[in-house]
Amino acid sequence: MTTAAIIVAAGRGLRAGGGMPKQWRPLAGRRVADWTIDQFREQVEHIVLVLSEDDLAAWDEFSGSDLLLTKGGHDRAGSVRNGLDSLADLGVEHVLVHDIARPCVSRRTIQDVLAALIRHEAAAPGLAVTDALWTGDGAVVTGSQDRTGLFAAQTPQGFHYDAIVAAHAAHPGGAADDVEVARAAGMDVAIVAGDADNIKITRPEDFARAERILGKEMDVRLGNGYDVHRFGDGDHVILCGVKVPHDRGLQGHSDADVGMHAVTDAIYGALAQGDIGQHFPPSDPQWKGAASEIFLRHAVELAGQMGFSISNVDCTLVCEFPKIGPHAPAMRAEMARLMGLRADQVSVKATTSERLGFTGRSEGIASLATACLVKS
């Protein structure tokens, strides 16, 4: 199934305080919007971000990203319709609609809604109401309300794309959410288990609660890697998996891919699992001349076994020659392929040492790398 998510981010959200729309306010070291968007990456093929025309900085920031951008409508329903329209030519079968102000949504909740769409035309997470319900007049209780069969609605709310497009086209407006639009069109909406942590930031105090939730779940690891190989005989070097013509080669027990070795050690370092030499001893003849992707794949697999995903890696090659710039895009693409990442999660860049030291004398190449791992 081709799936997409529409993340509605055109609201002003000023009730939450801070003097700016809540989606752009900082939360646990990032912005609310960044937390929300990242939860849908790798879960769906397309993400539509619905932005206010007033959020000029956001338009500039995301215009070069993998997100589809569309402007908000006069109300939430109009924003959703604009998001649906932007997906019209992409063959989307299932679509999720989510509020940008729910940054604590879990990937499990997203997956549960998508799974429910295999059997149902629409599905949404809901929490059964367990507290007693009162009616009130100001600060005075005036009565009670039966809570039987009541649920607190959450997002993402999922639908068969064609069905929700038709439902929105027929709806007169004024719906509280997309489930109300769907039901007005006669669609049955399945309830999947909601999550108490999937809160919607509305009031100033909600930021503190969201930060506790995200902090509880965060386990972010940083690792550094460094490697050096000297030049020897040869007519090319292998750097970050790419064969680069050169009048000398790099010497090493394996294929001497100094960039890939540094990234591999950075991943091992973030996991506190030593270095390449501990996992693949140079004294073992089976690794002589081995492709360095063997080492990198092992580090990536080990991260997965330990419950971590790689957020990004950054590799710097230090050399006078060969020139790295023309080959950097291919290096990024190859490293991303080997690690199962997007190209925008991999940085490969180069610098010289101003003709100082062994790299400045063109005696070899050095590489430094940093890897960020996040507990899945």
N, C-alpha and C positions, 0 to 999 in steps of 0.2 A: 504494500500500500504506500502511495505517496502521501506524506503527511506534512502539515505546516502548522505553525503557531503564529497567532496574531497577538502581539503584546501591546496593550492599549496604554500609551504614555503621553496622551495629549492634555490630560487634566492639569489644573493648576495646583491642587492639593495644598493650599496655604493654611488650612486648619491645623496641619501638623507643625506649624511654626517654622522658624529658621529663615524666614524672609525670601524663600525660593520654593519652587515646586518640589514636593517631597522626593520625587524620583531622582533628583540631582543632588540631594543632600548626602553627606558622607555617612557611612554605616560600617562599622567594624573594619576600617581601613580601606574601604572602597565606597562607591556610590550605591544607593538602593538599586538603580537601574542595572548596574553591572552584575550584581548578585542575581537578579531576576533573569536577565538575558542568558547568563552562563548556564543556568539550570536547564535550559531548553536546547543548548548546543549538544549535538550527538544524539538527541532524542527525536528530532524531526529533520526533514530535508530542507525546509524553508522557514525562515523567521521573518515576519513582517513587524516592523516597529512603527507604530502610529504616533507621530509627533505633532506638537503644536507648531504652527507657523512662527510663533514667537521664540521658539527654542533654537535660535540660529546657530549657537555653538554646537548643539547636538546634531543638527543637520550637517554641519561641516565635519564633525568628528566621525559620524557613521557613514557618510556618503561613500567612502572608499572601503567599507567593510563588506563582509559577506551577508549583511542584513538587507532586506528590502525595506525601503522607506516610503511612507505615505503620510499625507497630512490628516489631522484630526477633523472630525465633523463638528456640527453645532452642539451635539450631545454625544453620549457614549455610543448609542446605537448608530449614529452617523459615522463615528470613528470605526466601528466594527465593519460597517458596510464598505467603507473605503478600503479597509484591510482586505476584505473578501474580494473586492474588485481587483486589487493588485495581484491576486493569485489566479485570476481568470484563465490565463493562458498556460499555466504550469502543470495541468493535469492532476491537481490535488484531489484526493479522494476523502481524506479525513483532515479536519482542521480543529485546532484548539484555540480558545480565546482566553487570555489571561490578563489579570490586572498587574501593571508594573509595580504597584505598591505591595505585592506579595512576594518579597524576596526570599522568604524561608520555605517556599514550596519545595518539596522533596522530589527527587527523580523517581522515587517509587510511586508517588501520587500521579505524576505525569504518565508513567508507564501503565498504571492501573486504568487511567481514563482511556488511553489508546487501546489497551487490550479489550476494554468493554465495548469499544466501537466496532469490533469484529462481529459482535453478536447483537448490538443495538444501534439504532439510528442516532441516538444522542446519549451522552453520559456526563455526569458531573460529580465532583466530590462533595459530600455533605456530612456534617457532624450532628448526630442525634442530640437534641436538647435534653440535658440531664438536670439542669437547675430548675428550681421552682420559678414560675413566671408570674409577675404581678402586673396589674395596671396601676397607674398612679396619676396624681394631680400635683405637679410640683414635687415637693418632698414628702408627700403623704400617699400611702398605699390605699388604693380605692377598691381593690379586688384582686382576684387571682385568675390565671389563665391555664387551661388544661394544656400540658406539653406533649400529650400523646400524639405521635406521628409528626412532630415538628423537627425540622433539621435546619441547621445554620449552613447557608450556601457558601461554597468556596469556588475558586477557580484553580486550574484551567477547566473550562467547560468545553466538551468535545462534541463534534457533530460530523455527519456526512456532509461534505462540502456543498453539493448541489441542493440538498434539503435545507440547509440553513440559509443559503443564498435566497431561495424561494421564500422561506419564512420571513426573512427581513424585508423582502420586496413587498410582501402582503401586509406587514404589520403597520398599524396606524401611528405607532410611536408611543413613547412614555413608559417603556418596559424597564423594570428594575435590573434585569440582566438578560443574557441570551437564552437561558432556560425558559424564561417567560415568553420570549419571542417564539421559541420552538414549540412550546405547548399550545400557544395560540394557533399555531398552524397544524395542530393535531399530532405532533410528534410525541412519542413516548420517551421519557428521559430516565435512564437508569441511574441509580444512586450508587456510587462507589464510596468506599470508606474514606472519610476526610481525615485530616491530620490537625491536631490541636495546635501544632507549631506553625501551621500555614496561615499566619495572621495577616490581616491587611493593615498596613500602617495608616492610621487616620489621625490620631492625637499625638501630641509631643511625647507622652510617656511610652508610646508604642516603640519608639526608637530604642529605648533601653531594653525592652523585652526582646526585640528582634536581635539586638546585639548579643544578648545572653544566649539566644537560640543558636545563632551562627557561630558564636565563640565556642559553644559546647561541642559543635560538630566539626569545627575546624582543626585539622592537623596538617599544617603546611611545613614542608621540609625543604631546605636549601642545601645544595651540595656544590662543591667546587672541584674542578679537575684541571690538571696541568700535565703537559707532556712535551717532550723534546725528541727529535730524531735528527741525526746528522746526515749530511749529503754524502753520497758515494756514486759509484758508477750507475749509469742508467740514462734513459731518454724520456722519462716521465715520472711524475709523483702521483700518488693517490691521496686526495684530500677530501674529507667528508664524503667518501664514496664515489668521487668523480676523478677520472683519469685526466690529468693536466699535463700537456707536453712541456718538457723542460730538458735542459742539457745534462742534468744529473738526476739521480733518483735518491730516495730516502732509504737509509739502512735501518733494519729492525728485525726482530725475530719473526714477526708476522709481516703483513704488507706495509707496515710503518705508516699507517694513516693517522697522523698526529692529531688531526681534528677530531676524528671519530673516537680516538683513545681518550682524549680529554673529556668529551661529552659522556662517554661510558663511565669514566671515573667519577664524574660529577653525579651521575645517577647513583652509583654505588655509595658515594659519600653521603648523599641525602638519606639513603637507607641505613647508613652506618654499617655497611657490608664490605668494608675494605676497598681493594682496588683490583684492577685487571690481573695483576701478578698473582694475587691470592686465588683467584678463580681459574686462571689460565696460566700456570707457571711457565716462564720462559725456558726453564730446564726441561720441560716436557717436549720431546721432538714432534709430537703430533700437531703442535701449534706453529711449527716453523713454516713461514710463508702463508699462514692462514689469513683468510679475508676478515678484516676487522668487524664486518657486520655480524659475525658470529658472536663476538663479545658484546656488541651493542644490543643485539636481540636478547641475549641472556640477561643483561641488566634490565631491559624493559619488561621481560617476562617475570623477573624476580620482583620488580616493583608491583606488578599486577598481583602476584601471589601474596604479597604482603599487604594488599588492599589499597595501593596507591595508584593514582593516575598522574601522568606527566602533564603539568600545566604549560610549561614552556622551557626551552633551552636556548642558551646564548653562547655562541662559540666565536672566539677571536683568534685568528691565525696571525702569527708574528713572523714576517719575513720581508726581505727586500725583493726577492724573485722566487717563484713566478708571480705575476700579477694575479690577484685573486678576484678582483671586481667582475671581470667578464664571466667568471665561472660560478659566482656566488648564487645566482638563482637556481642553477642546476644542483648545487650542493644542498641548498635549502630543501629543494623538492625531494632529493634522494634521502636525506636524513629524515624528513617528514614521513616518507613512505616506509622506511625501515622501522620507525617508532610508532606508526599508526596515528600520526598527528596531522593537523592542517599545516600548510606552509606558513601561515601567519603565527604559528606557535614556535617556529624555528628561526633563529637568527644566526647567520654566518657572515662575519665581517673580517676585515683585515687591517693591520697597521704595520708600520715599520718601526725599527728601533733607532732611527736616525743614524744608521751606520755605526752604532755602538754595540759592543759585545759580539757574541758568536753569531747571532742572527744578523747583526749589522755587517759582519764580515762575510755573510752568505755561507757560513759553515753548516747551517742547518735551519730547521723551522721549529718554532715553539707554538704551543696552543694553550689557551686558557678557556675554560667553559664553566658555566653555571647552569644548574638544573633546578627547577622548582617542581616539587611533587606535592600533591594534595590527597589526603585520605579520601577514598571513594565513598 
